[in-house]
């Protein structure tokens, strides 16, 4: 801050010769778990006015396509550690209802594996299948793989064909369990137990198809007492057999400390860098050529400490769980988390926003009623649409502010992505400052892009503003004023507490 109370400018330089890596489209994945109303009355609601012949809500399908989701992790989450995939296939009227121990709900299995693949087909998403390594193991994983992917001529592949899946599902990416270090997880394991189980499961699956992409469970959060030692032990056992290690992180505003909440991406970036260091340490110890990448397959803003405002009974079907309503502030933090993922695109090559509909989600629905976009919908949709290509190395020179959790933190958090074929550049930027606009200068002399296409902003005079069923468009992006390119420098002013997307092109308007 200057002595007059105005904020000095933040700045950085773009040069197409210096990059982080190429964005893998899987970075824009999401997550569907049989939890709360994510599936039932979210994605799937036969009898809804917008339901298609298969019971999928077409209003939700349209929003999922608009959101730009590339992959979807399924069916959990904690749910998967008690999942019996056989219950979810075949004629619906013969599928058994089961107790879901993870969320103390009743699962009807009306929506199962075939319905999920239909959902993926109608939205163009790639399936990412999670395996039950809590209460089941190697044999079950191989049986599910055979059912899903084998062309035919065996009992299980012929069963899929009889169930309506004439063509193999072709699922390439598989998660070897979920949060297996967590005491809350049904059948949780020690790192030695899980490392051996993951290795044996991966080895058996690769006997069926050596080209699968397999994700080993990392620590369920960086705050776990075994964090880093868990990853090291598991990878020591399974390094040659897996391609990814998973990361999970959720953030919320605690005790009114908004300054620290706005800096949540500082923690996320440290988490990513710590896991990368652990993976590379094991690589060095094993003298391995292969590099393990990261699947950040659960991330979001999630208010875990807030009581559930909806009454829930044990063993209820599709109860209202984790239906957080997101504010403008939440969307700015959410956008900053997206920036953190992009800034590590060389190693984070898959990610899953948890979750997709109703449960801590960018899309909300009401049974028999409307579907609408939460505030967090917009940063994700913009990043998925325009954050494709090479991530340029952005070194920010920015004023800072003080936080209780992370010390001095830059007001500006930013990244940039270049489409080398078209020459277009997209800058994603967050102003963490709550009261003052942040002047921004971007030196463009190292890139061949000088024409401004647009500068869209998500901000509001009320940082608590939300979108609801009654006011679904209360918060939407708007066009910034005053942004311009002059003599190879972009000048902009970032509104307080804002998410920004600035698009540039080398093509003359």
TAWO-V610276 format. One record per helix or strand of 3 or more residues. SS is the DSSP state (helix for helix, strand for strand). FROM is the first residue (numbers start at 1). LEN is the number of residues. Records with the same first field share a line. If there is no record, write none. Layout:
BEGIN
SS->FROM-LEN / FROM-LEN
END
This chain:
BEGIN
strand->10-6 / 19-4 / 29-3 / 71-4 / 98-3 / 105-3 / 126-5 / 173-4 / 213-4 / 244-8 / 293-9 / 348-7 / 363-3 / 371-3 / 390-3 / 400-4 / 407-4 / 412-8 / 424-8 / 438-9 / 451-8 / 484-3 / 489-6 / 498-8
helix->25-4 / 58-10 / 78-5 / 85-4 / 92-3 / 113-11 / 138-12 / 155-8 / 191-18 / 229-13 / 258-5 / 264-23 / 328-15 / 376-11
END
